[in-house]
Amino acid sequence: MKRNVLIIGAGGVAHVVAHKCAQNNARLGDINIASRTVGKCQAILDSIRDKSSLQQPGHLEAHALDAMDVDATARLIRATRSQIVINVGSPFLNMSVLQACIETGAAYLDTAIHEDPRKVCETPPWYANYEWKRRQACRDAGVTAVLGVGFDPGVVNAYARYAIDTCFDSVESIDIIDVNAGSHGRYFATNFDPEINFREFVSTVWSWENSAWKANAMFEHCKEWDLPVTGRSTTYLTGHDELHSMSQNLGVPNIRFWMGFGEHYINVFTVLKNLGLLSEQPVRTARGQEVVPLEVVKAVLPDPASLAPDYTGKTCIGDLVRGTKHGKPQEVLIYNICDHKACFEEVGSQAISYTAGVPAVAAAMLIADGTWDVREMANVEELDPVPFIALMNKMGLETRIKDARGDRVVEPERGAAFRPEVRMRANAR
């Protein structure tokens, strides 16, 4: 059993993670939250108390921390006796926080792939450039490190694994579809960190086609889907974190990621990009001050957490999986619907933060009770999806499946149909 959680970060996802840890503190123990700005951490803890989110009386504490400082992060892990670290700060922090966990023996979780501030859209598979280089160090230290355990990446990885294990004899393609049919009422805003959001779209879009990487341009390929609840939506082929691990671990020849964008977003994005305002490279102003254009844009846009009170509508995120079963073609959509307003009423967040934060806490609980405490590094598709999906069903993210038999809630039984040989192949690399 592992107990006591240290949350790194104090943004919208950290807000959800803290509330969900509080709702399950009988299993998770003490809750500590740390970021550069301790006031933001304290505000999250105040919201936990205001909403009476604590499952039982317990320890809540805020800390100031520069998580790029490995030694300082390791000292805080030890001082708080934290055995689980949930990193929901900037992806720029991943490698530093991971190293601190390796040095202290704490389990590590994050929700996005590591990024270098000076680079965008790196050579695939991106995980091989950073996190996977620490695989052996995690094994040697017996440290569990679960990578990319938000929704996408994270839940969609588990959905793919669950579909492969339970619905198919062979899989030809996985199309991950992410549609936000909600409205926040602002002229323009991003649903999570603007800097990270824009970095996803300013360069090459990588997809996995015929068991090889294919380079595309952003907004080059679009497709319309008719999805449950959110209806008909136009999406664009986009590069995304989960492709970089699923392509290597699942043996599926075609894996693509599609995200919904409205015309207004595309127009504003295009103007910003064409003006050079989405560049990650520093420029010098007429007064001689060096600035990074993308950081300036981030500074003037609304804080994603501030969107929550006015957000209405729903999201639909899931995997459309195609293959064969008993020699016949099979198509399955496994998905989740999340309501912005319901998320705000429960924890004071919007659905984008909620769908990223809940899975991280579910994973922490599975590590705490030993189910996912594998004592090495793993991407989500390498782990048993059944307990993960079952736990999220109870925590506010219900999984549904739509196939030839109809549309229904997925109610998996623990340990059903898991094929550990897939994980063994991945770890043999």
C-alpha positions in Angstrom: 0.0 0.0 0.0 1.2 3.5 -0.9 -0.2 6.6 0.8 0.2 10.4 0.9 0.1 12.4 -2.4 2.1 15.4 -3.6 0.4 17.3 -6.4 2.8 19.4 -8.6 1.0 22.3 -10.2 -1.8 24.7 -9.4 -3.7 25.1 -12.7 -7.1 23.8 -13.7 -6.2 20.2 -13.9 -4.4 20.4 -10.5 -7.6 21.9 -9.1 -9.6 18.8 -10.1 -6.8 16.4 -9.0 -6.8 18.0 -5.5 -10.6 17.8 -5.2 -10.7 14.1 -6.3 -7.8 13.2 -4.0 -9.7 14.9 -1.2 -12.8 12.9 -2.1 -10.8 9.7 -1.7 -8.3 10.6 1.1 -9.3 7.6 3.1 -7.3 5.6 0.5 -4.8 8.3 -0.5 -3.9 9.8 2.9 -2.3 13.3 3.2 -2.6 15.7 0.3 0.1 18.3 -0.4 0.1 20.6 -3.4 3.1 22.6 -4.6 3.8 25.2 -7.3 5.9 28.4 -7.8 3.0 30.4 -6.5 1.9 29.1 -3.1 -1.2 31.4 -3.2 -2.6 29.4 -6.1 -2.1 26.2 -4.1 -3.8 27.7 -1.1 -6.8 28.8 -3.2 -7.3 25.2 -4.3 -7.2 24.0 -0.8 -9.7 26.7 0.2 -12.0 25.5 -2.5 -11.8 21.9 -1.2 -12.9 23.1 2.2 -15.6 25.3 0.7 -17.1 22.4 -1.2 -16.6 19.9 1.7 -14.7 17.6 -0.7 -12.7 15.8 2.0 -14.0 12.2 2.4 -12.7 12.2 6.0 -10.7 14.7 8.1 -7.2 14.8 6.9 -4.0 16.8 6.1 -4.1 19.5 3.4 -1.0 21.7 2.9 0.3 24.1 0.3 4.0 24.6 -0.6 6.1 26.9 -2.7 8.3 24.9 -5.1 10.4 25.3 -8.2 9.9 21.9 -9.6 12.7 22.3 -12.1 15.0 22.0 -9.0 15.3 18.2 -8.6 16.9 18.5 -5.2 14.2 20.8 -3.8 11.5 18.5 -5.2 13.1 15.4 -3.6 13.4 17.2 -0.3 9.7 18.1 -0.4 8.7 14.5 -1.3 10.7 13.3 1.7 9.4 16.1 4.1 5.8 15.3 3.2 6.3 11.5 3.3 4.6 11.4 -0.1 4.7 8.0 -1.8 2.8 9.2 -4.9 3.6 12.3 -6.9 1.0 13.5 -9.4 2.7 15.9 -11.8 0.1 18.2 -13.4 2.3 21.2 -13.8 3.8 22.3 -17.1 5.1 19.4 -19.3 8.5 21.3 -19.2 8.8 19.8 -15.6 8.3 16.1 -16.4 11.9 15.0 -16.5 12.9 17.0 -13.3 10.0 15.6 -11.3 10.5 12.1 -12.6 14.1 12.2 -11.5 13.1 13.4 -8.0 10.8 10.4 -7.8 13.5 8.0 -8.9 15.8 9.4 -6.2 13.1 9.1 -3.5 11.3 6.0 -4.5 7.9 7.8 -4.9 5.5 6.7 -7.6 5.3 9.2 -10.5 2.3 10.1 -12.7 1.8 12.8 -15.4 -0.8 13.7 -17.9 1.3 14.8 -20.9 4.5 14.1 -22.7 7.7 16.0 -21.7 8.4 19.2 -23.7 11.6 21.2 -24.3 10.6 24.9 -24.3 12.9 25.4 -27.3 11.4 22.7 -29.5 8.0 21.9 -30.9 6.6 18.7 -32.5 9.6 16.6 -32.0 10.7 13.5 -34.0 8.5 10.5 -33.2 8.2 8.5 -31.1 8.5 11.5 -28.8 8.6 9.5 -25.6 11.9 7.9 -26.8 13.5 11.4 -26.7 12.8 11.8 -23.0 10.8 9.6 -20.6 11.7 6.2 -22.1 15.4 7.0 -21.5 14.6 6.6 -17.8 13.0 3.2 -18.1 16.0 1.3 -16.7 16.5 3.8 -13.9 12.8 3.2 -12.8 13.3 -0.6 -12.9 16.5 -0.4 -10.9 14.9 1.8 -8.3 11.6 -0.1 -8.3 9.7 3.1 -9.1 6.3 3.0 -10.7 6.0 5.7 -13.3 2.7 5.9 -15.3 3.0 8.2 -18.2 0.3 10.3 -19.8 -2.6 9.3 -17.6 -5.0 12.2 -18.3 -7.8 11.6 -20.8 -6.0 12.1 -24.1 -3.4 10.8 -23.5 -4.5 8.3 -20.9 -8.1 7.1 -20.9 -8.1 6.9 -24.7 -5.0 4.6 -24.4 -7.0 2.4 -22.0 -10.0 2.4 -24.3 -7.9 1.2 -27.1 -6.4 -1.6 -25.0 -9.8 -2.6 -23.6 -11.3 -2.8 -27.2 -8.4 -4.9 -28.4 -8.6 -7.3 -25.5 -12.4 -7.7 -25.5 -14.0 -6.8 -28.8 -11.6 -7.9 -31.6 -9.5 -10.7 -32.9 -7.4 -8.2 -34.9 -7.5 -4.4 -35.2 -6.8 -2.4 -38.3 -7.3 1.2 -37.1 -7.9 3.4 -34.1 -9.3 6.9 -34.6 -9.2 8.9 -31.5 -11.8 11.7 -31.6 -11.9 14.7 -29.3 -14.9 17.1 -29.6 -15.7 19.9 -27.2 -19.3 21.0 -28.1 -19.3 23.5 -25.1 -19.2 27.3 -25.1 -17.4 29.5 -22.6 -18.7 32.8 -23.9 -15.3 34.5 -24.4 -14.1 35.9 -27.7 -11.1 33.6 -27.7 -9.6 31.3 -25.1 -7.9 27.9 -24.8 -9.3 25.2 -22.6 -5.9 24.4 -21.0 -2.5 26.2 -20.8 -2.4 28.4 -24.0 1.3 27.9 -24.4 1.0 24.1 -24.4 -2.2 24.2 -26.5 -0.7 26.2 -29.3 2.6 24.3 -29.4 0.6 21.2 -30.4 -0.6 22.8 -33.6 2.2 25.1 -35.0 4.4 22.5 -36.8 4.2 19.0 -38.2 1.2 16.8 -37.6 2.3 13.2 -37.2 0.0 10.3 -37.7 0.6 6.5 -37.7 -0.3 5.1 -41.1 0.5 1.6 -42.4 2.8 1.0 -39.5 4.9 4.1 -40.3 5.0 7.8 -39.3 3.4 10.1 -41.8 4.0 13.9 -41.7 1.0 16.2 -42.4 0.3 19.9 -42.1 -2.1 21.3 -39.5 -5.7 21.6 -40.8 -4.6 19.7 -43.9 -7.1 16.9 -43.3 -10.6 17.2 -41.9 -13.4 14.7 -41.3 -16.9 15.0 -40.0 -18.2 12.6 -37.4 -21.7 12.0 -36.0 -21.1 11.4 -32.3 -23.4 10.5 -29.4 -24.9 13.6 -27.7 -22.6 16.2 -29.3 -23.9 15.3 -32.8 -22.2 16.2 -36.1 -18.8 17.8 -35.7 -15.9 18.7 -38.0 -12.5 17.5 -36.8 -9.0 17.9 -38.1 -6.1 15.4 -38.1 -3.8 16.5 -35.3 -0.6 15.1 -33.8 -1.0 14.1 -30.2 0.9 12.4 -27.3 -0.8 9.1 -27.2 0.1 8.2 -30.8 3.8 8.1 -29.8 3.3 5.3 -27.3 0.3 3.4 -28.8 2.0 3.1 -32.1 4.9 1.3 -30.5 2.9 -0.8 -28.0 -0.3 -2.1 -29.6 0.7 -3.5 -33.0 -2.1 -1.6 -34.7 -1.1 -0.3 -38.2 -3.2 2.9 -38.3 -3.7 5.2 -35.4 -4.9 8.8 -35.8 -6.0 11.7 -33.6 -8.9 14.0 -34.6 -9.8 17.2 -32.7 -12.8 19.4 -33.2 -12.1 23.0 -34.2 -14.6 25.8 -35.1 -14.0 28.3 -37.8 -13.4 31.1 -35.3 -10.6 29.2 -33.5 -8.9 28.4 -36.8 -9.1 32.0 -38.0 -7.7 33.5 -34.8 -5.0 30.8 -34.7 -4.0 31.4 -38.3 -3.6 35.1 -37.8 -1.6 34.6 -34.6 0.7 32.1 -36.4 1.1 34.1 -39.5 2.1 37.2 -37.4 4.8 35.1 -35.6 3.0 35.4 -32.3 3.0 31.7 -31.7 6.7 31.3 -32.0 8.6 29.6 -29.1 11.8 31.4 -30.0 12.7 34.7 -28.3 12.6 38.0 -30.1 14.0 41.4 -29.1 11.7 44.4 -28.8 12.5 48.0 -30.0 13.4 48.8 -26.4 15.9 45.9 -26.3 13.8 43.6 -24.1 13.9 39.9 -25.0 10.5 38.2 -25.0 9.0 34.9 -26.3 5.9 35.7 -28.5 4.0 32.6 -27.4 4.5 33.6 -23.7 3.1 37.0 -24.4 0.0 35.6 -26.1 -0.4 33.3 -23.1 -0.2 36.3 -20.7 -3.1 38.2 -22.5 -5.5 35.3 -22.9 -7.9 34.2 -20.2 -6.7 31.7 -17.6 -8.4 28.4 -18.6 -9.5 27.9 -15.0 -11.5 31.2 -15.2 -13.7 29.8 -17.9 -15.4 27.3 -15.7 -18.3 29.4 -14.2 -19.8 30.2 -17.6 -19.1 27.0 -19.5 -22.1 25.2 -20.9 -22.4 22.1 -23.1 -20.7 18.8 -23.3 -17.6 17.0 -24.5 -17.3 13.7 -26.4 -14.0 11.9 -26.4 -13.4 8.4 -27.5 -11.9 5.7 -29.8 -13.5 4.5 -33.0 -11.8 1.1 -33.4 -12.1 -1.0 -36.6 -11.0 -4.6 -37.1 -12.4 -8.2 -37.3 -14.1 -10.6 -34.9 -14.6 -14.2 -35.9 -13.6 -13.3 -39.4 -16.2 -10.6 -39.8 -15.7 -6.8 -39.9 -16.3 -5.1 -36.5 -16.5 -1.4 -35.6 -16.7 -0.2 -32.0 -16.9 3.3 -30.5 -15.8 3.5 -26.8 -16.3 6.9 -25.4 -17.2 9.3 -22.6 -19.6 12.3 -22.4 -18.7 15.0 -19.9 -20.9 18.0 -18.9 -19.2 21.4 -18.3 -21.9 22.6 -15.9 -21.9 19.4 -13.9 -18.2 19.6 -13.4 -18.4 23.1 -12.2 -21.1 22.2 -9.7 -19.1 19.3 -8.3 -15.6 20.7 -8.1 -15.6 24.2 -9.6 -13.9 23.2 -12.9 -14.7 22.9 -16.6 -15.0 19.6 -18.4 -11.6 19.7 -20.1 -9.8 20.0 -16.7 -12.1 17.4 -15.2 -11.5 14.8 -17.9 -7.8 15.2 -17.5 -7.7 15.3 -13.7 -10.0 12.4 -12.7 -8.0 9.7 -14.5 -4.8 10.8 -12.8 -6.4 10.3 -9.4 -7.9 7.0 -10.4 -4.4 5.8 -11.5 -3.0 7.1 -8.1 -5.6 5.0 -6.3 -4.7 1.9 -8.3 -1.1 2.5 -7.5 -2.0 3.0 -3.8 -3.8 -0.4 -3.5 -1.1 -2.2 -5.6 -3.2 -2.9 -8.7 -1.0 -0.7 -10.9 2.1 -0.5 -8.7 4.2 -2.2 -11.3 7.6 -0.8 -10.0 8.7 0.3 -13.5 7.8 2.8 -16.2 4.6 2.1 -18.2 2.3 3.9 -20.6 -1.4 3.4 -19.9 -2.0 0.9 -22.7 0.5 -1.4 -21.1 -1.6 -1.7 -18.0 -4.9 -3.6 -17.3 -7.6 -1.2 -18.4 -10.4 -3.0 -16.5 -9.9 -1.7 -13.0 -9.1 1.7 -14.4 -12.4 2.0 -16.3 -14.4 0.5 -13.5 -13.0 3.0 -11.0 -13.6 6.0 -13.3 -17.2 4.9 -13.7 -17.6 5.5 -9.9 -15.6 8.8 -9.9 -17.6 10.8 -12.5 -16.3 9.6 -15.9 -18.6 7.0 -17.2 -17.4 4.9 -20.1 -19.9 3.9 -22.8 -19.5 1.6 -25.8 -21.5 1.7 -29.1 -21.4 -1.3 -31.5 -23.7 -3.5 -33.4 -25.4 -4.5 -30.1 -26.3 -0.9 -29.3 -25.1 1.9 -27.0 -24.5 1.0 -23.3 -22.4 1.6 -20.2 -19.2 -0.4 -20.0 -19.3 -2.4 -16.7 -16.0 -4.3 -16.8 -15.1 -7.0 -14.3 -11.7 -6.8 -12.6 -9.0 -8.8 -14.4 -11.3 -9.7 -17.4 -9.6 -10.4 -20.7 -6.3 -8.6 -20.0 -3.5 -9.8 -22.3 -0.2 -9.3 -20.4 1.8 -10.5 -23.4 1.2 -7.1 -25.0 3.0 -5.5 -22.2 5.8 -8.1 -22.2 6.4 -7.3 -25.9 6.6 -3.6 -25.2 9.0 -4.0 -22.3 11.3 -6.3 -24.4 12.2 -3.4 -26.6 
